[in-house]
Amino acid sequence: MTTDDTAPDSAAEVPDPEATHRAGSRSSSASRKHLPVWQESILLLAVALGLAILIKALFVQAFYIPSESMEPGLVENDRILVQKVSYWFGGAPQRGDVIVFEDPDQWLGPADSQGPTGFANLLSKVGLYPTGGHLVKRVIGTEGDVVQCCDELGRIKVNGKAIDETAFLGKDPGSCDAPLEADLTEPGSAFARPCDWTIGPIPAGKLLVLGDNRGHSADSRAHLCGPEEDPCTKSPWVDTRLVVGKVFTLIWPRDRWRWVTRPEVFDAVPDSPPADVLKRAKKLDAVPG
């Protein structure tokens, strides 16, 4: 019996699928080259900066407190975070919110309006350093409200409802919860009698804001026209379009870290002023320009 030496060796010539797959993988891996370290670093930095800018523009932004006007809760140079989500899709600031807003009409002095400088300014552009040039105040009145000072206990009234602000106001406010240092307003202005005034109804799209440190806060009260100013060229209002967002946490210094929330005392304020309050406000022509 003879054998045919020319017959093909099937076991030797049939390709191994697993071996072919491994060889293909090695070839594919070899063809894919890794980026140099410096290029990967630049790419990662670009992605990080892009995310930081997106977060700052849409969600959260850091600021610092520019003055003593919000003491004792927020002290000058404190670092805070402001969230913007609450005011999306038609949401608006509520009474009691602590908000950050752009300067309405030169409320800030030159030193406070410039914000951070140098490298800190560059970092602030991408949300990695607190931004300056803004104001921080508490919303007291919103569209349609009438705000009065004060009741027999010295409390501010909103739509006829007295507000107990002792939990967050600065110490020793005086005879009422609306003192104002003489150097923050002009003699003979609307605040010559700081405990007897009426403001409102507040126009559409506007807010009335006050600092918690009432005697040292150049807030809405400091921008009222005096009784002899005709025509009135000032405005105590903050336009809702200037609001950046709501303060929700104090992050620095670390030993004072806390959440910043809306006080419950504002929940009892009526949605609109009673007829007698509204009538009195209109009689007093308490609608500053």
Backbone bond lengths (Angstrom), bond angles and torsions (degrees), N, CA, C in turn:
res aa  C-N    CA-C-N  psi(-1)  N-CA   C-N-CA  omega(-1)  CA-C   N-CA-C  phi
1 M - - - 1.472 - - 1.504 108.06 -
2 T 1.338 114.93 127.69 1.453 119.35 -177.55 1.518 109.60 -107.17
3 T 1.304 113.72 160.19 1.467 119.80 176.64 1.500 109.30 -117.18
4 D 1.320 115.16 151.19 1.459 121.00 179.52 1.517 108.44 -93.96
5 D 1.356 115.32 105.13 1.473 118.75 -178.05 1.514 112.46 -68.12
6 T 1.338 117.17 -13.68 1.473 119.25 -177.63 1.520 112.63 -89.57
7 A 1.331 118.25 -3.54 1.480 121.00 179.98 1.520 110.27 -67.05
8 P 1.306 117.97 138.16 1.476 121.18 -177.35 1.522 112.03 -67.85
9 D 1.331 114.56 140.73 1.477 120.99 175.13 1.528 108.01 -85.14
10 S 1.330 116.42 97.47 1.469 120.58 -173.19 1.508 112.48 -61.88
11 A 1.351 117.52 -35.22 1.463 119.57 -178.25 1.512 111.81 -68.83
12 A 1.349 114.48 -30.68 1.465 117.76 -177.89 1.502 112.71 -80.62
13 E 1.330 118.16 -28.35 1.449 120.05 -171.08 1.528 113.71 -100.02
14 V 1.340 117.79 -18.91 1.469 119.17 179.21 1.529 109.17 -72.44
15 P 1.349 119.12 122.06 1.473 121.03 -176.64 1.528 111.62 -67.28
16 D 1.333 114.76 146.64 1.467 122.23 177.14 1.528 108.31 -85.87
17 P 1.336 119.68 113.53 1.491 121.12 -177.42 1.522 113.15 -58.97
18 E 1.324 116.97 -39.52 1.466 119.87 -178.41 1.517 111.07 -66.26
19 A 1.352 115.10 -41.01 1.457 118.68 178.51 1.521 111.05 -65.38
20 T 1.326 116.24 -38.91 1.464 120.58 178.74 1.523 110.54 -62.62
21 H 1.358 117.00 -40.67 1.459 121.61 179.66 1.526 111.26 -63.66
22 R 1.372 115.32 -42.67 1.457 119.13 179.54 1.523 111.40 -64.71
23 A 1.292 115.36 -41.17 1.468 119.23 179.03 1.512 111.19 -64.16
24 G 1.358 115.54 -39.60 1.465 118.93 178.62 1.509 111.89 -65.72
25 S 1.357 116.48 -38.37 1.460 120.37 179.25 1.514 111.25 -64.29
26 R 1.363 115.28 -42.13 1.470 118.21 178.85 1.516 111.20 -63.30
27 S 1.349 114.33 -38.81 1.463 117.98 179.77 1.515 111.42 -66.30
28 S 1.390 116.23 -40.55 1.462 120.43 -179.76 1.516 111.28 -67.07
29 S 1.348 115.99 -40.69 1.461 119.54 179.75 1.511 110.75 -65.30
30 A 1.318 114.54 -38.83 1.465 117.80 180.00 1.515 111.70 -66.12
31 S 1.365 115.14 -30.98 1.461 117.79 -177.77 1.527 112.07 -76.97
32 R 1.379 117.59 -21.38 1.455 120.69 178.33 1.524 109.16 -90.30
33 K 1.308 116.51 116.88 1.459 120.97 -178.14 1.523 110.16 -99.72
34 H 1.313 116.62 138.10 1.457 121.36 176.30 1.526 109.74 -74.36
35 L 1.377 114.52 147.44 1.456 118.73 174.71 1.520 109.71 -68.36
36 P 1.316 116.72 147.80 1.465 118.92 173.39 1.531 110.07 -58.77
37 V 1.312 116.19 154.58 1.460 121.10 -177.51 1.520 111.66 -56.24
38 W 1.313 117.49 -41.60 1.466 119.95 -176.71 1.525 111.28 -66.38
39 Q 1.355 117.03 -34.38 1.458 119.61 178.23 1.536 110.85 -71.56
40 E 1.341 116.59 -40.64 1.459 119.59 176.62 1.524 111.08 -61.75
41 S 1.341 116.96 -38.48 1.462 121.04 179.83 1.524 111.20 -64.06
42 I 1.335 115.77 -43.26 1.475 120.23 178.79 1.523 110.13 -64.04
43 L 1.327 116.88 -41.78 1.466 120.62 -179.82 1.529 110.95 -62.99
44 L 1.335 116.28 -46.34 1.462 119.90 179.39 1.520 111.58 -63.21
45 L 1.330 117.33 -39.38 1.466 121.23 178.09 1.521 110.84 -63.96
46 A 1.337 116.37 -41.33 1.465 119.98 179.47 1.525 111.07 -63.77
47 V 1.335 116.51 -41.24 1.463 120.10 178.53 1.527 110.62 -64.71
48 A 1.353 116.53 -43.11 1.465 120.43 -179.82 1.524 111.51 -62.96
49 L 1.335 116.78 -43.26 1.460 120.31 178.92 1.522 111.06 -64.87
50 G 1.337 116.11 -40.15 1.460 119.70 178.20 1.518 112.12 -61.58
51 L 1.323 116.73 -42.21 1.467 120.76 177.92 1.526 111.19 -66.40
52 A 1.343 116.22 -39.08 1.465 119.81 179.41 1.528 110.89 -63.10
53 I 1.333 116.01 -43.58 1.471 119.97 179.30 1.523 110.66 -65.04
54 L 1.332 116.48 -41.07 1.472 120.25 179.53 1.526 111.08 -63.55
55 I 1.330 116.68 -44.75 1.464 120.62 179.38 1.522 110.54 -62.10
56 K 1.352 116.62 -43.60 1.464 120.43 179.57 1.521 111.32 -62.75
57 A 1.328 117.16 -41.73 1.461 120.91 -175.51 1.522 112.35 -71.65
58 L 1.332 117.69 -33.03 1.459 120.01 -170.73 1.522 115.37 -113.33
59 F 1.320 118.58 -28.33 1.455 118.95 -167.65 1.534 114.53 -121.71
60 V 1.314 118.19 -65.89 1.458 122.28 -171.37 1.518 109.91 -134.98
61 Q 1.335 115.63 141.10 1.462 120.73 178.78 1.522 109.71 -140.53
62 A 1.314 115.85 144.31 1.469 121.35 -179.52 1.514 110.54 -95.68
63 F 1.331 115.98 142.25 1.463 122.61 176.60 1.520 108.66 -140.08
64 Y 1.319 115.77 167.70 1.459 120.03 170.60 1.518 109.28 -122.15
65 I 1.324 115.84 155.40 1.461 121.35 -179.11 1.531 108.77 -80.07
66 P 1.343 118.29 121.01 1.462 120.39 -172.24 1.523 115.83 -84.44
67 S 1.336 117.65 -12.43 1.462 118.94 -174.19 1.525 109.79 -153.86
68 E 1.330 115.71 -175.47 1.463 122.03 179.56 1.522 113.03 -88.59
69 S 1.328 117.58 7.91 1.463 120.32 -169.48 1.522 114.71 -69.33
70 M 1.342 118.51 -16.40 1.461 120.06 -178.93 1.528 112.77 -110.86
71 E 1.323 117.09 15.26 1.464 119.47 175.73 1.539 109.53 -69.06
72 P 1.329 117.92 150.36 1.459 127.22 10.58 1.517 115.18 -90.56
73 G 1.344 117.79 -9.97 1.463 119.53 -175.74 1.509 113.77 -67.40
74 L 1.336 116.77 -44.14 1.456 122.62 -179.05 1.522 108.37 -123.42
75 V 1.310 115.88 120.84 1.455 122.38 -174.56 1.531 109.80 -101.85
76 E 1.320 115.77 151.71 1.463 120.96 179.58 1.534 110.97 -50.07
77 N 1.335 115.25 132.21 1.475 125.38 -179.28 1.524 114.35 76.43
78 D 1.332 118.32 4.17 1.462 120.02 169.54 1.528 109.25 -60.66
79 R 1.333 116.10 149.22 1.467 121.59 174.93 1.521 108.62 -102.32
80 I 1.331 116.04 132.45 1.462 121.46 -177.77 1.523 109.70 -129.57
81 L 1.325 115.35 159.74 1.459 121.68 172.43 1.521 109.00 -113.99
82 V 1.327 115.20 139.02 1.456 122.26 -178.65 1.526 108.40 -118.42
83 Q 1.332 116.32 127.98 1.463 119.40 176.55 1.530 109.81 -102.60
84 K 1.336 115.31 145.16 1.462 121.11 -173.89 1.525 112.92 -107.94
85 V 1.331 116.61 -9.60 1.462 120.99 -173.12 1.522 111.89 -63.96
86 S 1.339 117.83 -35.62 1.473 121.14 -176.11 1.521 112.54 -60.05
87 Y 1.319 117.12 -25.37 1.462 119.82 -175.93 1.535 112.09 -105.78
88 W 1.334 116.52 17.90 1.461 120.29 172.92 1.532 110.60 -77.73
89 F 1.326 115.01 161.24 1.460 122.91 170.45 1.526 112.59 51.03
90 G 1.319 115.55 46.88 1.458 119.91 175.88 1.501 115.18 87.46
91 G 1.336 118.49 -2.69 1.453 120.07 176.58 1.520 110.76 -66.18
92 A 1.314 116.83 148.91 1.457 121.52 -176.63 1.523 109.65 -137.50
93 P 1.328 116.79 156.46 1.468 119.74 176.99 1.523 111.87 -56.83
94 Q 1.320 115.97 143.43 1.459 122.41 178.19 1.527 109.92 -109.40
95 R 1.332 115.31 159.92 1.460 119.68 175.59 1.534 108.64 -57.04
96 G 1.320 115.32 132.99 1.457 120.34 179.56 1.509 114.56 97.08
97 D 1.331 118.84 -18.39 1.467 120.92 177.18 1.522 110.25 -64.27
98 V 1.323 116.87 141.11 1.457 121.52 168.46 1.519 106.36 -95.14
99 I 1.326 117.19 119.02 1.461 121.35 -172.57 1.523 111.26 -120.65
100 V 1.321 114.59 157.57 1.459 122.65 169.46 1.517 107.18 -109.95
101 F 1.323 116.77 133.57 1.461 120.09 -178.88 1.523 110.66 -143.31
102 E 1.315 114.53 157.05 1.458 120.54 176.83 1.522 109.74 -71.42
103 D 1.318 115.85 153.18 1.459 121.91 -178.60 1.534 110.16 -58.79
104 P 1.355 118.78 118.06 1.463 120.24 -177.33 1.527 113.67 -66.72
105 D 1.336 116.62 -45.20 1.473 119.13 -175.62 1.518 109.24 -165.24
106 Q 1.325 115.35 70.12 1.464 122.34 177.79 1.530 111.95 59.44
107 W 1.321 116.61 39.69 1.456 119.77 173.05 1.526 110.02 -69.04
108 L 1.324 117.13 -32.21 1.460 122.15 -178.83 1.519 111.52 -85.94
109 G 1.328 116.16 146.77 1.449 120.58 171.70 1.525 110.34 -78.18
110 P 1.337 117.57 170.05 1.467 121.13 -178.14 1.523 113.20 -57.00
111 A 1.328 117.63 -39.77 1.465 120.61 -177.23 1.523 111.28 -67.41
112 D 1.344 117.36 -37.62 1.462 120.69 -177.41 1.522 112.86 -80.08
113 S 1.310 117.78 -24.23 1.465 120.47 -173.60 1.521 113.24 -83.90
114 Q 1.332 119.10 -15.40 1.459 119.79 -174.13 1.531 113.26 -77.62
115 G 1.328 118.99 -27.30 1.455 120.49 179.49 1.517 112.15 73.60
116 P 1.357 117.27 -169.47 1.464 120.55 -178.84 1.519 111.61 -67.11
117 T 1.320 116.27 156.20 1.455 121.65 -178.91 1.528 110.11 -125.21
118 G 1.328 115.06 167.91 1.452 120.79 175.78 1.512 112.86 63.93
119 F 1.338 115.24 -139.56 1.468 120.64 -177.78 1.524 111.55 -64.44
120 A 1.341 116.38 -32.83 1.469 119.90 177.66 1.524 111.06 -61.99
121 N 1.325 116.91 -35.95 1.460 120.75 177.82 1.522 110.96 -64.94
122 L 1.346 116.42 -40.20 1.462 120.45 177.44 1.524 110.82 -62.43
123 L 1.331 116.86 -43.39 1.453 120.40 178.68 1.525 111.95 -65.08
124 S 1.343 116.64 -34.31 1.463 119.79 -179.56 1.520 111.61 -66.39
125 K 1.321 117.57 -27.58 1.456 120.91 -179.38 1.516 112.30 -65.82
126 V 1.328 116.72 -27.45 1.457 120.40 -178.34 1.528 111.86 -109.02
127 G 1.337 116.41 12.26 1.447 120.04 174.97 1.503 115.52 82.62
128 L 1.344 118.09 14.43 1.458 120.89 -178.68 1.521 112.43 -100.81
129 Y 1.331 117.51 5.17 1.460 121.84 177.24 1.518 107.33 -150.91
130 P 1.357 118.53 143.22 1.467 119.99 -178.73 1.522 112.67 -58.23
131 T 1.322 115.44 137.02 1.459 122.01 -179.87 1.525 110.45 -86.23
132 G 1.320 117.30 144.94 1.459 122.16 175.24 1.519 110.72 -107.93
133 G 1.345 115.49 -168.46 1.457 119.65 176.63 1.513 114.79 75.38
134 H 1.333 118.09 16.01 1.458 122.12 178.41 1.527 109.30 -126.09
135 L 1.331 115.62 169.79 1.459 121.27 178.11 1.516 110.32 -116.28
136 V 1.335 115.30 152.34 1.461 122.18 178.76 1.530 107.55 -126.21
137 K 1.330 116.72 119.61 1.469 121.65 179.84 1.524 109.42 -145.17
138 R 1.331 115.04 171.93 1.469 120.96 176.89 1.529 109.31 -102.32
139 V 1.321 115.82 134.42 1.463 120.99 176.82 1.524 108.88 -73.92
140 I 1.327 115.90 124.39 1.466 121.36 178.16 1.523 110.49 -108.02
141 G 1.319 117.54 -39.43 1.459 121.06 -179.49 1.514 111.53 -132.40
142 T 1.336 116.07 143.61 1.467 122.44 177.05 1.530 109.17 -119.33
143 E 1.303 116.05 -174.50 1.462 121.93 -175.05 1.532 112.41 -49.96
144 G 1.349 115.98 126.64 1.458 121.87 176.99 1.506 115.49 88.76
145 D 1.334 117.72 -11.78 1.469 120.79 -176.86 1.528 111.72 -74.77
146 V 1.338 114.27 153.53 1.464 122.54 169.66 1.524 107.14 -118.70
147 V 1.327 116.11 124.21 1.465 121.93 -178.45 1.521 108.22 -110.35
148 Q 1.335 116.44 131.80 1.468 121.60 -177.41 1.521 110.64 -127.81
149 C 1.287 115.53 152.94 1.456 122.21 172.90 1.530 107.62 -136.51
150 C 1.264 115.37 128.90 1.459 129.54 -7.18 1.522 107.42 -139.30
151 D 1.335 118.72 175.14 1.461 119.86 176.07 1.527 109.86 -84.08
152 E 1.330 117.05 -173.00 1.466 120.53 -174.79 1.525 112.76 -66.84
153 L 1.344 117.04 -17.05 1.468 120.78 176.94 1.531 111.98 -98.96
154 G 1.323 116.14 6.57 1.454 119.53 178.16 1.516 114.47 81.72
155 R 1.333 117.64 17.03 1.460 121.01 -177.40 1.522 111.12 -95.32
156 I 1.318 117.03 141.95 1.462 121.83 174.16 1.527 109.51 -68.21
157 K 1.332 115.41 143.10 1.456 120.42 178.24 1.526 110.02 -114.45
158 V 1.328 115.95 136.40 1.469 122.06 175.36 1.518 107.59 -119.13
159 N 1.332 115.74 119.08 1.468 121.61 -176.47 1.528 111.49 53.67
160 G 1.337 115.04 38.31 1.458 121.57 176.93 1.512 114.59 85.00
161 K 1.329 119.00 -5.65 1.460 122.41 -178.41 1.523 110.28 -100.92
162 A 1.334 116.86 122.34 1.464 121.10 178.52 1.526 109.99 -72.78
163 I 1.336 115.69 139.40 1.464 121.86 -177.00 1.528 109.15 -110.43
164 D 1.327 115.92 123.57 1.466 120.99 175.88 1.532 108.35 -85.73
165 E 1.320 116.72 102.17 1.469 121.90 -174.99 1.526 113.17 -102.27
166 T 1.312 117.17 15.21 1.466 119.61 -174.82 1.530 112.69 -62.05
167 A 1.334 117.96 -24.13 1.468 120.68 -177.10 1.517 112.47 -70.00
168 F 1.329 117.96 -21.82 1.464 118.75 -175.98 1.522 114.51 -132.41
169 L 1.330 119.15 -8.00 1.468 120.18 179.58 1.529 111.18 -74.80
170 G 1.347 114.61 155.83 1.447 120.05 173.52 1.521 110.83 -63.07
171 K 1.307 116.43 158.05 1.460 121.36 -177.69 1.523 112.06 -68.04
172 D 1.325 115.05 150.99 1.461 123.31 173.78 1.531 112.52 50.58
173 P 1.334 117.57 65.29 1.469 119.42 179.90 1.516 113.69 -72.28
174 G 1.326 117.98 -7.82 1.454 119.82 -179.23 1.524 111.37 97.42
175 S 1.326 116.16 -150.49 1.459 120.17 -174.95 1.523 112.76 -73.92
176 C 1.330 117.52 -16.38 1.466 120.75 177.74 1.522 108.74 -151.26
177 D 1.329 115.39 168.91 1.463 120.27 -176.84 1.524 112.44 -84.13
178 A 1.323 116.86 28.53 1.460 119.42 -179.57 1.526 112.57 -144.56
179 P 1.334 118.63 45.84 1.472 118.26 175.41 1.522 109.58 -70.68
180 L 1.295 116.83 157.91 1.461 120.57 178.15 1.521 108.32 -151.29
181 E 1.324 116.90 121.96 1.459 120.28 -178.76 1.526 110.73 -59.97
182 A 1.318 115.58 144.58 1.464 120.46 -176.30 1.521 112.48 -60.42
183 D 1.345 117.55 -31.80 1.452 119.16 -176.17 1.534 112.43 -77.76
184 L 1.354 117.14 -2.88 1.460 119.95 177.05 1.524 112.30 -93.72
185 T 1.312 117.58 -6.82 1.448 120.46 178.80 1.521 108.63 -147.05
186 E 1.296 117.22 166.93 1.460 121.40 -176.15 1.530 110.55 -86.45
187 P 1.331 116.95 146.26 1.470 119.84 175.85 1.538 110.79 -58.47
188 G 1.317 115.40 139.23 1.455 119.18 -179.33 1.505 114.05 79.07
189 S 1.335 117.01 7.59 1.462 120.17 -179.63 1.525 109.59 -78.35
190 A 1.324 115.03 -173.49 1.464 120.24 -178.87 1.518 112.29 -63.88
191 F 1.345 117.30 -15.17 1.452 119.24 -178.70 1.514 113.38 -107.94
192 A 1.319 116.09 29.30 1.454 119.47 171.20 1.531 110.15 -65.26
193 R 1.344 115.53 -25.24 1.467 121.47 175.68 1.526 106.98 -120.60
194 P 1.334 119.45 84.41 1.461 122.12 -169.20 1.519 115.59 -65.76
195 C 1.330 117.74 -15.92 1.469 119.32 -177.36 1.524 112.63 -108.08
196 D 1.310 117.23 16.25 1.457 120.03 -178.53 1.523 109.10 -146.84
197 W 1.327 116.50 86.63 1.454 120.42 179.38 1.529 110.54 -153.11
198 T 1.304 114.98 159.99 1.462 122.68 177.63 1.517 108.22 -135.56
199 I 1.329 116.89 131.13 1.463 122.10 179.36 1.529 108.57 -126.82
200 G 1.327 116.14 130.80 1.456 120.28 176.36 1.520 112.18 128.50
201 P 1.329 115.85 -178.41 1.462 127.74 -2.98 1.528 111.94 -62.21
202 I 1.318 116.51 144.27 1.460 121.71 -178.57 1.526 108.73 -73.38
203 P 1.330 118.30 131.93 1.471 121.24 -177.22 1.536 112.51 -65.15
204 A 1.309 115.22 164.94 1.464 121.45 178.38 1.523 110.59 -61.64
205 G 1.322 116.13 137.73 1.454 121.01 177.03 1.514 114.79 74.39
206 K 1.347 117.27 14.45 1.467 121.14 -178.31 1.532 110.95 -121.65
207 L 1.330 114.51 160.87 1.463 121.77 178.48 1.520 109.35 -132.94
208 L 1.335 115.87 150.06 1.456 121.36 168.91 1.522 107.11 -108.57
209 V 1.325 116.58 125.81 1.463 120.82 -174.74 1.529 110.01 -123.93
210 L 1.343 115.71 146.10 1.457 122.46 176.82 1.522 108.82 -133.83
211 G 1.326 116.36 151.17 1.450 120.62 171.68 1.513 110.48 -83.06
212 D 1.324 116.98 154.13 1.472 120.31 177.73 1.525 111.92 -72.50
213 N 1.319 116.63 -26.10 1.461 121.20 176.23 1.522 107.08 -92.32
214 R 1.323 116.30 75.78 1.466 122.43 -164.08 1.528 114.51 -57.14
215 G 1.312 117.93 -34.73 1.455 118.67 -177.82 1.514 113.92 -75.21
216 H 1.351 116.89 -13.13 1.464 120.87 -175.01 1.524 111.17 -131.10
217 S 1.309 116.63 40.35 1.461 121.11 -177.85 1.519 110.74 -131.22
218 A 1.321 115.34 112.24 1.469 120.24 177.47 1.527 108.20 -82.10
219 D 1.327 115.85 74.47 1.461 121.96 -174.08 1.524 110.75 -102.57
220 S 1.316 117.55 -149.52 1.466 120.63 -177.76 1.512 112.87 -56.27
221 R 1.324 117.64 -34.53 1.466 120.99 -177.08 1.520 112.05 -64.36
222 A 1.329 116.38 -33.76 1.464 120.22 -177.34 1.521 112.46 -76.28
223 H 1.322 116.95 -3.69 1.468 120.14 -177.72 1.521 111.99 -118.87
224 L 1.310 115.68 22.80 1.457 121.49 172.52 1.524 109.97 -84.74
225 C 1.291 115.74 147.02 1.460 119.56 173.76 1.528 109.99 -76.16
226 G 1.318 116.02 147.63 1.446 121.17 175.08 1.519 111.03 -74.80
227 P 1.322 118.28 165.50 1.468 121.80 -176.49 1.521 113.60 -63.26
228 E 1.332 117.02 -22.74 1.465 119.60 -178.69 1.526 112.97 -97.27
229 E 1.334 117.10 -0.29 1.467 119.85 -177.61 1.526 110.34 -85.79
230 D 1.301 116.15 101.98 1.453 122.32 -179.05 1.535 109.11 -140.08
231 P 1.308 119.81 114.27 1.469 125.43 6.33 1.535 111.79 -78.85
232 C 1.328 114.72 155.95 1.459 120.72 179.06 1.523 109.21 -78.96
233 T 1.313 117.09 128.13 1.468 120.92 -178.81 1.528 112.34 -113.81
234 K 1.336 116.93 7.85 1.449 120.90 179.14 1.529 110.39 -110.31
235 S 1.318 115.87 168.65 1.460 120.26 176.17 1.516 109.67 -146.73
236 P 1.336 117.19 129.74 1.464 120.66 178.49 1.517 113.06 -85.12
237 W 1.332 117.23 -2.31 1.455 120.32 -170.63 1.521 112.67 -88.74
238 V 1.333 114.38 154.94 1.459 122.51 168.65 1.525 107.10 -112.06
239 D 1.320 116.40 122.51 1.457 120.49 178.73 1.530 109.25 -70.26
240 T 1.340 116.53 134.42 1.462 119.62 -179.03 1.528 112.12 -60.34
241 R 1.322 117.82 -23.38 1.470 120.42 178.82 1.523 111.88 -69.85
242 L 1.335 117.25 -16.77 1.466 120.47 179.62 1.531 111.88 -89.10
243 V 1.317 117.27 -6.18 1.472 120.66 -176.93 1.527 109.62 -75.78
244 V 1.330 116.15 124.80 1.462 121.70 178.18 1.527 110.36 -81.37
245 G 1.321 117.29 -43.18 1.454 120.67 -179.45 1.513 111.52 171.12
246 K 1.335 115.19 -172.45 1.460 122.73 -175.87 1.523 110.28 -106.40
247 V 1.326 115.81 131.91 1.464 120.64 176.87 1.528 108.48 -68.49
248 F 1.355 116.59 128.88 1.456 118.25 179.98 1.525 113.72 -124.52
249 T 1.338 117.42 -11.49 1.454 117.35 175.60 1.526 111.21 -158.12
250 L 1.318 114.56 146.35 1.466 122.90 170.62 1.529 105.83 -97.52
251 I 1.336 117.09 118.01 1.467 119.67 -172.94 1.524 113.74 -106.09
252 W 1.336 117.77 -16.06 1.464 120.01 -179.19 1.512 109.69 -149.78
253 P 1.319 118.94 136.14 1.470 128.77 4.63 1.529 113.02 -70.08
254 R 1.337 114.98 154.27 1.460 120.24 -173.45 1.527 112.74 -62.65
255 D 1.324 117.08 -33.79 1.466 118.41 -177.11 1.529 112.52 -72.00
256 R 1.330 117.40 -8.52 1.466 120.85 177.76 1.525 112.08 -115.52
257 W 1.332 116.88 14.29 1.464 120.15 -179.63 1.530 110.41 -56.58
258 R 1.339 115.24 136.39 1.462 120.02 177.17 1.519 109.49 -166.69
259 W 1.327 115.32 161.68 1.458 120.76 172.08 1.526 109.38 -79.45
260 V 1.313 116.95 147.32 1.459 122.51 175.83 1.528 107.10 -111.49
261 T 1.323 116.22 115.74 1.463 120.64 -175.25 1.524 111.39 -122.48
262 R 1.304 115.05 167.85 1.463 122.04 179.54 1.526 109.06 -82.04
263 P 1.346 118.33 124.51 1.469 120.43 -179.54 1.526 112.15 -63.27
264 E 1.312 115.85 141.26 1.468 121.12 -177.75 1.521 112.69 -69.31
265 V 1.331 117.54 -17.86 1.480 119.15 -176.85 1.525 111.94 -61.78
266 F 1.336 116.94 -21.72 1.466 119.61 -179.32 1.529 112.45 -80.71
267 D 1.332 117.30 -10.93 1.461 119.97 -178.89 1.525 112.17 -65.90
268 A 1.330 117.29 -26.90 1.462 120.80 -176.17 1.530 113.71 -85.63
269 V 1.336 117.24 -2.07 1.467 120.10 -179.19 1.527 109.89 -71.34
270 P 1.334 118.78 129.37 1.473 120.90 177.27 1.531 111.39 -61.19
271 D 1.325 115.63 152.96 1.460 120.14 -179.04 1.525 112.48 -66.40
272 S 1.328 117.17 -25.77 1.466 121.16 -179.41 1.527 108.74 -145.17
273 P 1.328 117.42 158.92 1.465 119.68 -178.58 1.522 111.85 -72.72
274 P 1.336 116.76 145.62 1.471 119.62 174.28 1.530 110.52 -61.42
275 A 1.309 116.03 160.73 1.460 121.24 -175.33 1.528 111.97 -58.38
276 D 1.348 117.41 -40.50 1.462 119.21 -177.63 1.528 111.72 -68.98
277 V 1.335 117.04 -36.06 1.463 120.50 177.72 1.523 110.34 -67.62
278 L 1.322 115.99 -43.93 1.464 120.28 179.33 1.524 111.04 -63.66
279 K 1.329 116.33 -40.32 1.465 120.67 179.07 1.523 110.90 -62.97
280 R 1.346 116.17 -42.11 1.458 119.82 179.57 1.526 110.60 -65.00
281 A 1.334 116.67 -41.84 1.462 120.19 -179.44 1.516 111.02 -61.96
282 K 1.323 116.43 -42.83 1.465 119.65 -179.64 1.526 111.27 -69.33
283 K 1.324 116.40 -34.68 1.469 120.42 178.30 1.524 110.04 -64.90
284 L 1.352 115.68 -38.15 1.469 120.01 179.19 1.515 112.35 -79.51
285 D 1.375 115.24 -5.77 1.460 120.04 -175.98 1.524 109.79 55.56
286 A 1.368 114.10 46.65 1.461 120.81 -173.26 1.522 111.74 -86.74
287 V 1.315 116.40 49.73 1.446 122.14 178.47 1.526 107.60 -122.83
288 P 1.318 118.31 81.32 1.457 120.21 -178.52 1.514 111.44 -59.68
289 G 1.344 115.81 153.30 1.457 119.91 -179.50 1.499 111.87 -76.29
